[in-house]
């Protein structure tokens, strides 16, 4: 009677085991593969495709009726929806290029939250000693007292490297600030950026990308103080016993030098060095939609071309609303982002986790069934052996 019970249990369990094994067997078993025949190809792994943003050239996924992407001369550019983070189009988005003063967006993201706007500070000589030759300046002077908010206006409007040096000193020092900026960039998924000089001054090895700068600009818009400073066209800056006017150097905001102001422009940051050329991160809002664009080093025209190419890209982005599919996301590489693994370079995606819509749940269920059957056999045999020993 004991023997009969064990046999039935083992047979039933083996049936489960065999069913699971057959379900997991290669397709050759179902096609009559015989010993000695060449082995059939195994199933292809579902490897996520790399983001289009890592490809060279212009990347866009237009639907029917989408407007054509404008031809611009910038070495790298990107257009994204600031709310969703979807990248609408880009060219060489991850190309490492010197950022010039657009790197001040990352500086502000890093330092601004830790310094009270109404804090008063008297500038020391050593805080201005290392300002790079030929730097843009707002006019910060040793021995003068400034509010932190004054210094930030000097950063955003006049791109003052003197103001950056003082704020970096208040934020822990020049080198410590560079380290903090690097950490901030990584946490935002800006993996192309290497910070050497927090003010964006030309320094060997210092690079960013159109993707990273768009990430910084978008993040800045979420900080009310950042958004207020970057959208200010004109302000007063403290001088000797009085104040003097300073004007934002972003011509799309002010309309200076014959550049027409862009309707709905929020601002953000422009830059220029002889090595970086002209760079710009700009954001504009229209009909409830906010776009952010990056334009890096136009190769045609003069110093104002960066604004006109940004204008063309913004116009295209608003016109293309709902008519293009995204080619990537500004959130793709952010720390903890679910989509990071599927948008990183190919080398980083060589061992991807299963997608939500993959065959993994079904395969796991079959494997579990096979394991259950094998486990049942083991239990039955142990039961048989145990009872026989007790007879």
Secondary structure, DSSP 4 states (H G I P E B T S, - for coil): -HHHHHHHHHHHHHHHHHHHHHHHS-GGGGTT--TTSPPPPPPPP-PPPPPGGGSSSEEEEE-TTPPPPP---EEEEEEEETTT-EEEEEESTT--B--GGGGHHHHHHHHGGGS-TT-EEEPPHHHHTTPPTT-------TT-EEEHHHHHHHHHHH--HHHHHHHHHHTT-HHHHHHHHHHHHHHTT-TT-B-SSTT----TT-BB-HHHHHHHHHHHHTSHHHHHHHT--EEEEE-SSSEEEEE-S-HHHH-GGGPPPPTTEEEEEEEEETTTEEEEEEEEEETTEEEEEEEEEE-SSSTTHHHHHHHHHHHHHHHTTTTEE-SEETTTTSTT-TTHHHHS-GGGGTTPPPPTTSSHHHHHHHHHHHHHHHHHHHHHHHHHHHHHHH-
